[in-house]
Amino acid sequence: MSIQNPGSNRIALIASSLSIFVASYNIATISVSLDDLKKYLNLGGVELTFLASAVLIGAVIGALFSGVLSDRFGRIGVLTLDLITFIVAGTLSSISTSYLELMMFRALVGMGVGIDYVVVFAYIAEIHTMQRGRNSSMTLMMFFANFGILIAYAIGALLLTDKSTGWRYVFLSGAIIAVPSIILRLKLSESESWIKERLGSTRRILGSFFSRKHRKKIFKYSVPWFLYQIGDQSLTLYLPFILVSYSLSSFSSGALGSVLVKLFTIPASFLTFIIINRVGKGFLQTLGFFVRSLFLAIVGIVFYFSIHISGDLIIFILGTAFFFGALGPDKTTVMNPVDNYPTEIRATGQGMNEAMGRIGGLVGVIGFGLFSILGAGYGMWFLSATCFAGFVFTAVFIGSKRENIVDGEKGVSHSQ
């Protein structure tokens, strides 16, 4: 792989980070709008759950096709497509007049999300020839994912003061923030690594991906992503609703409480940036899954036994769960596939593994809703159990040893 100049690498990192910010922001816009949409569209619990899930359904579709398209036709064109998707779908969501319309447009937003998380990480992995730089850049990008959700909660708290139309402005804001990313995309050049290694046909790409050499990677890297997203997506979408139901009095205060919970991910992301090359992705993933499971279980106990504690303490406990998620599996599950698939099928591998993660998110959103119907606490215990399963899987199949970091993409040795 030829080394691109530092200036172009910086532009690529800024553009990619902003793109991830836009994607995560658009995921979270529905979460702060659920209560108002429930009243405006007169929705029942099942309809509300499927509306919240629409973005994840779209993300599965986007992840599946975008990886193959990116390996076949290049990174930049597909990346531009996903930003156009955010602008169009966000605008149409803001003027929706029916449940079916909003479901369709939110699924279209989800397709943009699915595309983004596949192609952006494949692209950034290919402009870094050293593992240290790759780890640091991708960790920084995932910081912007956490920040995008945080800002969506904050914007929602401001715009939802008007209960009749506030949700429209929230969705429209998701379209507006995508515009600067398109301007930056015009400055990006195609991945030189992909140009050199491209296979040239969809048949060859899929043949290589499903070959015996790479088959085990689907299992090894999709299962943790699946298990983590069960909790991550359901908590992202339901967090304001959870805080309203169990601790805070209004949906606006639930959105503000969500901002406080999500703030815990900011120092966690900085800490990951500092230590990931020292301790390795395997260790962070193992630790993050285990501690997150513990604190979600504690929240389940509080809810189930109706233990009276302050809203501030609930925010602290949930915030700690978010902290350890952001410290480990939130980033490592996304980074591992692009690190371990070769250039010619990197986006396809990322896409297939991400699709499994998004399916996990869909299972989480629906499962959390159904378990919560059984009683307060069951939903949290469900999420805790999936995190514990992620801890066990990582410990058994990936391990916690630090990678052997060497120069050059072909020379990277992964011992985790």
C-alpha positions as CSV (number, residue, x, y, z in Angstrom):
1,M,0.0,0.0,0.0
2,S,1.4,3.4,-0.8
3,I,1.4,6.0,1.9
4,Q,-0.9,9.0,1.4
5,N,0.3,12.4,2.6
6,P,-0.5,13.5,6.1
7,G,-2.7,16.3,4.9
8,S,-5.0,14.0,2.9
9,N,-5.1,11.6,5.8
10,R,-6.2,14.3,8.2
11,I,-9.0,15.4,5.8
12,A,-10.1,11.8,5.4
13,L,-10.2,11.3,9.2
14,I,-12.2,14.6,9.7
15,A,-14.6,13.7,6.9
16,S,-15.1,10.1,8.2
17,S,-15.5,11.2,11.8
18,L,-18.1,13.8,10.8
19,S,-19.9,11.1,8.8
20,I,-20.1,8.7,11.8
21,F,-21.4,11.7,13.8
22,V,-24.2,12.2,11.3
23,A,-25.1,8.5,11.3
24,S,-25.2,8.2,15.1
25,Y,-27.2,11.5,15.3
26,N,-29.8,10.1,12.9
27,I,-30.1,6.9,14.9
28,A,-30.9,8.8,18.1
29,T,-33.4,11.3,16.6
30,I,-36.2,8.8,16.9
31,S,-35.5,8.0,20.6
32,V,-36.2,11.6,21.8
33,S,-39.3,11.8,19.6
34,L,-41.0,8.5,20.6
35,D,-43.3,10.0,23.3
36,D,-44.6,12.8,21.0
37,L,-45.0,10.5,18.1
38,K,-47.0,8.1,20.3
39,K,-49.5,10.9,21.0
40,Y,-49.5,12.4,17.5
41,L,-50.0,9.1,15.6
42,N,-52.0,7.4,18.4
43,L,-49.6,4.4,18.6
44,G,-49.8,1.4,20.8
45,G,-46.8,-0.3,22.4
46,V,-46.2,-2.7,19.6
47,E,-46.4,-0.1,16.9
48,L,-44.0,2.1,18.8
49,T,-41.5,-0.7,19.1
50,F,-41.6,-1.3,15.4
51,L,-41.2,2.4,14.6
52,A,-38.1,2.5,16.9
53,S,-36.9,-0.6,15.0
54,A,-37.3,0.7,11.5
55,V,-33.9,2.4,11.4
56,L,-32.3,-1.0,12.4
57,I,-34.1,-2.8,9.7
58,G,-32.8,-0.3,7.2
59,A,-29.3,-0.6,8.6
60,V,-29.3,-4.4,8.0
61,I,-30.1,-3.9,4.4
62,G,-27.6,-1.0,4.0
63,A,-24.8,-3.0,5.6
64,L,-25.4,-6.1,3.4
65,F,-25.3,-4.4,0.0
66,S,-22.9,-1.6,0.6
67,G,-19.9,-3.7,1.5
68,V,-20.1,-5.7,-1.7
69,L,-20.8,-2.5,-3.8
70,S,-17.8,-0.8,-2.1
71,D,-15.5,-3.7,-2.9
72,R,-16.8,-3.8,-6.4
73,F,-17.0,-0.1,-7.3
74,G,-14.9,1.8,-4.7
75,R,-15.3,3.6,-1.4
76,I,-16.0,7.2,-2.2
77,G,-19.0,6.9,-4.4
78,V,-20.8,4.6,-1.9
79,L,-19.9,7.0,0.9
80,T,-21.5,9.9,-1.0
81,L,-24.6,7.9,-1.6
82,D,-25.2,7.4,2.1
83,L,-25.0,11.1,2.9
84,I,-27.5,11.9,0.2
85,T,-29.7,9.2,1.9
86,F,-29.6,11.1,5.2
87,I,-30.6,14.4,3.6
88,V,-33.5,12.9,1.6
89,A,-34.8,10.6,4.3
90,G,-34.4,13.1,7.1
91,T,-36.4,15.7,5.2
92,L,-39.1,13.3,4.2
93,S,-39.3,12.0,7.8
94,S,-39.9,15.6,9.0
95,I,-43.0,16.0,6.8
96,S,-44.5,12.6,7.3
97,T,-48.2,12.4,8.0
98,S,-48.8,8.7,8.7
99,Y,-47.3,5.8,10.6
100,L,-46.4,3.9,7.4
101,E,-44.7,6.9,5.8
102,L,-42.6,7.5,8.9
103,M,-41.7,3.8,9.1
104,M,-40.5,3.8,5.5
105,F,-38.5,7.0,5.8
106,R,-36.9,5.9,9.0
107,A,-35.9,2.6,7.4
108,L,-34.3,4.7,4.6
109,V,-32.3,6.6,7.3
110,G,-31.2,3.2,8.6
111,M,-29.9,2.3,5.2
112,G,-27.7,5.3,5.3
113,V,-26.5,4.3,8.8
114,G,-25.7,0.7,7.6
115,I,-23.7,2.1,4.6
116,D,-21.8,4.5,6.7
117,Y,-20.5,2.1,9.3
118,V,-19.3,-0.3,6.6
119,V,-17.5,1.9,4.1
120,V,-16.1,4.6,6.4
121,F,-14.2,2.1,8.5
122,A,-13.0,0.1,5.5
123,Y,-11.7,3.4,4.0
124,I,-9.9,4.6,7.1
125,A,-8.3,1.2,7.6
126,E,-6.8,1.4,4.2
127,I,-5.2,4.8,4.5
128,H,-3.2,3.7,7.6
129,T,-0.3,1.3,7.0
130,M,0.5,0.9,10.7
131,Q,-1.8,-0.7,13.2
132,R,-1.1,2.0,15.9
133,G,-2.4,4.7,13.7
134,R,-5.3,2.7,12.5
135,N,-6.4,1.8,16.1
136,S,-6.2,5.5,17.1
137,S,-8.0,6.9,14.1
138,M,-10.9,4.4,14.4
139,T,-11.2,4.9,18.1
140,L,-11.4,8.7,17.5
141,M,-14.1,8.1,14.9
142,M,-16.1,6.1,17.4
143,F,-15.9,9.0,19.9
144,F,-17.8,11.0,17.3
145,A,-20.5,8.2,17.2
146,N,-21.0,8.7,21.0
147,F,-21.0,12.4,20.6
148,G,-23.6,12.3,17.8
149,I,-26.1,10.5,20.1
150,L,-25.3,12.9,22.9
151,I,-26.0,16.0,20.7
152,A,-29.2,14.4,19.4
153,Y,-30.5,14.0,22.9
154,A,-29.5,17.7,23.7
155,I,-31.1,19.0,20.5
156,G,-34.2,16.9,21.2
157,A,-34.5,18.4,24.7
158,L,-34.5,21.9,23.1
159,L,-36.8,21.3,20.1
160,L,-39.4,19.1,21.8
161,T,-40.7,22.0,23.9
162,D,-43.3,22.3,21.1
163,K,-45.1,18.9,21.5
164,S,-47.1,19.1,18.3
165,T,-44.3,19.8,15.8
166,G,-41.0,19.6,17.7
167,W,-40.3,16.0,16.5
168,R,-40.5,17.3,12.9
169,Y,-37.6,19.7,13.5
170,V,-35.6,17.0,15.2
171,F,-35.8,14.8,12.1
172,L,-35.1,17.8,9.8
173,S,-32.0,18.6,11.9
174,G,-30.6,15.1,11.0
175,A,-30.8,16.1,7.3
176,I,-29.2,19.5,7.8
177,I,-26.1,18.2,9.6
178,A,-25.3,15.9,6.7
179,V,-24.6,18.8,4.3
180,P,-21.1,19.7,5.6
181,S,-20.1,16.0,5.3
182,I,-20.9,16.1,1.6
183,I,-18.7,19.2,1.1
184,L,-15.8,17.4,2.8
185,R,-16.3,14.3,0.7
186,L,-15.5,16.3,-2.4
187,K,-11.9,16.5,-1.1
188,L,-11.4,12.8,-0.7
189,S,-9.5,10.6,-3.1
190,E,-10.2,6.9,-3.7
191,S,-8.4,4.3,-1.5
192,E,-5.1,3.5,-3.2
193,S,-5.1,0.1,-1.5
194,W,-8.5,-0.8,-3.0
195,I,-7.4,0.3,-6.4
196,K,-4.4,-2.0,-6.2
197,E,-6.1,-5.0,-4.7
198,R,-9.7,-4.9,-6.2
199,L,-11.0,-8.1,-7.6
200,G,-13.2,-6.6,-10.3
201,S,-16.4,-8.7,-10.1
202,T,-19.0,-9.5,-7.5
203,R,-18.7,-13.2,-8.0
204,R,-15.0,-13.1,-7.2
205,I,-15.6,-10.9,-4.1
206,L,-18.2,-13.3,-2.7
207,G,-16.2,-16.3,-3.6
208,S,-13.2,-15.1,-1.7
209,F,-15.4,-13.9,1.3
210,F,-17.1,-17.3,1.7
211,S,-13.9,-19.3,1.1
212,R,-12.7,-21.6,3.9
213,K,-9.9,-19.2,4.7
214,H,-12.3,-16.5,5.8
215,R,-15.3,-18.4,6.9
216,K,-14.4,-18.6,10.6
217,K,-14.1,-14.8,10.8
218,I,-17.8,-14.4,10.2
219,F,-18.5,-16.3,13.4
220,K,-15.6,-14.8,15.4
221,Y,-16.4,-11.2,14.8
222,S,-20.1,-11.1,14.2
223,V,-21.2,-12.8,17.4
224,P,-19.7,-10.1,19.8
225,W,-21.1,-7.4,17.5
226,F,-24.5,-9.0,17.6
227,L,-24.4,-9.4,21.4
228,Y,-23.2,-5.9,22.1
229,Q,-25.7,-4.2,19.8
230,I,-28.6,-6.0,21.5
231,G,-28.0,-3.7,24.5
232,D,-26.5,-0.7,22.7
233,Q,-29.2,0.0,20.2
234,S,-32.1,-0.7,22.6
235,L,-30.6,1.6,25.3
236,T,-29.9,4.3,22.7
237,L,-33.5,4.2,21.4
238,Y,-35.2,3.7,24.8
239,L,-33.0,5.6,27.2
240,P,-35.1,8.8,27.4
241,F,-38.2,6.6,27.7
242,I,-36.6,4.5,30.5
243,L,-35.6,7.6,32.5
244,V,-39.2,9.0,32.2
245,S,-40.7,5.7,33.3
246,Y,-38.6,5.0,36.3
247,S,-37.1,8.2,37.6
248,L,-37.8,11.5,35.9
249,S,-41.1,13.3,35.4
250,S,-41.3,14.5,31.9
251,F,-40.0,13.5,28.5
252,S,-38.0,16.7,28.2
253,S,-36.3,15.9,31.5
254,G,-35.8,12.3,30.2
255,A,-33.9,13.7,27.2
256,L,-31.8,15.9,29.5
257,G,-31.2,12.9,31.8
258,S,-30.1,10.9,28.7
259,V,-27.5,13.7,27.9
260,L,-26.1,13.2,31.4
261,V,-25.9,9.4,31.0
262,K,-24.3,9.7,27.6
263,L,-21.7,12.1,28.9
264,F,-20.1,9.2,30.6
265,T,-19.0,7.9,27.2
266,I,-16.9,10.9,26.5
267,P,-14.1,10.3,29.0
268,A,-14.4,6.6,28.2
269,S,-13.7,7.3,24.5
270,F,-10.7,9.4,25.4
271,L,-9.3,6.7,27.7
272,T,-9.7,4.1,24.9
273,F,-7.8,6.4,22.6
274,I,-5.0,6.6,25.1
275,I,-4.7,2.9,26.1
276,I,-5.9,0.8,23.2
277,N,-2.4,0.3,21.7
278,R,-1.1,-0.5,25.2
279,V,-3.6,-3.1,26.4
280,G,-5.2,-4.3,23.1
281,K,-8.7,-4.6,21.8
282,G,-9.3,-8.1,23.3
283,F,-8.7,-6.9,26.8
284,L,-10.9,-3.8,26.4
285,Q,-13.7,-5.9,24.9
286,T,-13.6,-8.5,27.7
287,L,-13.5,-5.8,30.4
288,G,-16.2,-3.7,28.9
289,F,-18.7,-6.6,28.4
290,F,-18.2,-7.8,32.0
291,V,-18.6,-4.5,33.9
292,R,-21.5,-3.3,31.6
293,S,-23.3,-6.6,32.4
294,L,-22.8,-6.0,36.1
295,F,-24.2,-2.5,36.2
296,L,-27.2,-3.3,33.9
297,A,-28.0,-6.1,36.3
298,I,-28.0,-3.7,39.2
299,V,-30.4,-1.4,37.4
300,G,-32.7,-4.4,36.8
301,I,-32.6,-5.2,40.5
302,V,-33.5,-1.6,41.4
303,F,-36.4,-1.5,38.9
304,Y,-37.7,-5.0,39.8
305,F,-37.8,-4.5,43.5
306,S,-39.0,-0.9,43.2
307,I,-36.0,0.2,45.3
308,H,-36.4,4.0,45.9
309,I,-33.2,5.8,44.8
310,S,-32.7,9.2,43.4
311,G,-32.8,9.9,39.7
312,D,-29.2,11.1,40.0
313,L,-28.1,7.7,41.2
314,I,-29.9,5.9,38.4
315,I,-28.2,8.2,36.0
316,F,-24.8,7.4,37.6
317,I,-25.4,3.6,37.5
318,L,-26.6,3.7,33.8
319,G,-23.7,6.1,33.0
320,T,-21.2,3.6,34.4
321,A,-22.7,0.9,32.2
322,F,-22.4,3.2,29.2
323,F,-18.8,4.1,30.3
324,F,-17.6,0.5,30.1
325,G,-19.5,-0.1,26.9
326,A,-17.8,2.8,25.3
327,L,-14.4,1.8,26.7
328,G,-14.5,-1.6,25.1
329,P,-17.0,-3.4,22.8
330,D,-18.6,-0.3,21.4
331,K,-15.4,0.3,19.5
332,T,-13.7,-3.1,19.3
333,T,-16.6,-4.9,17.7
334,V,-16.6,-2.4,14.9
335,M,-12.8,-2.3,14.4
336,N,-12.1,-6.0,14.4
337,P,-13.6,-7.0,11.1
338,V,-11.8,-4.3,9.0
339,D,-8.6,-5.2,10.8
340,N,-8.8,-8.9,9.9
341,Y,-10.2,-9.0,6.3
342,P,-7.9,-8.3,3.4
343,T,-8.4,-5.2,1.3
344,E,-10.2,-6.9,-1.6
345,I,-13.0,-8.1,0.6
346,R,-12.6,-5.7,3.6
347,A,-15.9,-3.8,3.1
348,T,-17.8,-7.1,2.3
349,G,-16.5,-8.6,5.6
350,Q,-17.4,-5.4,7.5
351,G,-20.8,-5.3,5.9
352,M,-21.7,-8.9,6.7
353,N,-20.5,-8.6,10.3
354,E,-22.2,-5.2,10.8
355,A,-25.5,-6.7,9.4
356,M,-25.3,-9.3,12.2
357,G,-24.8,-6.4,14.7
358,R,-27.8,-4.5,13.4
359,I,-29.9,-7.7,13.6
360,G,-28.7,-7.9,17.2
361,G,-29.9,-4.3,17.7
362,L,-33.3,-5.3,16.2
363,V,-33.5,-8.2,18.6
364,G,-32.6,-5.9,21.5
365,V,-35.2,-3.3,20.7
366,I,-38.0,-5.9,20.3
367,G,-36.7,-8.1,23.1
368,F,-36.3,-5.2,25.6
369,G,-39.8,-4.1,24.8
370,L,-41.3,-7.6,25.3
371,F,-39.3,-8.4,28.5
372,S,-40.3,-5.0,29.9
373,I,-43.9,-5.9,29.5
374,L,-43.4,-8.8,32.0
375,G,-42.3,-6.3,34.6
376,A,-39.9,-3.6,35.6
377,G,-36.4,-5.0,35.6
378,Y,-36.8,-7.9,33.2
379,G,-35.7,-5.8,30.2
380,M,-32.5,-4.7,32.0
381,W,-31.7,-8.3,33.0
382,F,-32.2,-9.4,29.4
383,L,-29.6,-6.8,28.3
384,S,-27.3,-7.7,31.2
385,A,-27.4,-11.4,30.1
386,T,-26.4,-10.6,26.5
387,C,-23.5,-8.5,27.7
388,F,-22.3,-11.4,30.0
389,A,-22.6,-13.7,27.0
390,G,-20.4,-11.3,25.1
391,F,-17.8,-11.4,27.9
392,V,-17.8,-15.2,27.8
393,F,-17.5,-15.4,24.0
394,T,-14.7,-12.9,23.9
395,A,-12.7,-14.6,26.7
396,V,-13.1,-18.0,24.9
397,F,-12.8,-17.3,21.2
398,I,-10.8,-14.0,21.0
399,G,-8.9,-13.7,24.3
400,S,-7.5,-10.6,25.9
401,K,-3.8,-10.5,24.8
402,R,-2.5,-7.4,23.1
403,E,-2.0,-7.5,19.3
404,N,1.6,-7.7,18.1
405,I,1.9,-4.3,16.4
406,V,4.1,-4.2,13.3
407,D,4.4,-1.9,10.3
408,G,2.5,-2.7,7.2
409,E,-1.0,-4.0,6.6
410,K,0.1,-7.5,5.5
411,G,2.4,-7.8,8.5
412,V,0.0,-7.1,11.2
413,S,-0.2,-10.1,13.6
414,H,-3.4,-10.5,15.7
415,S,-2.8,-12.5,18.8
416,Q,-6.0,-11.6,20.5
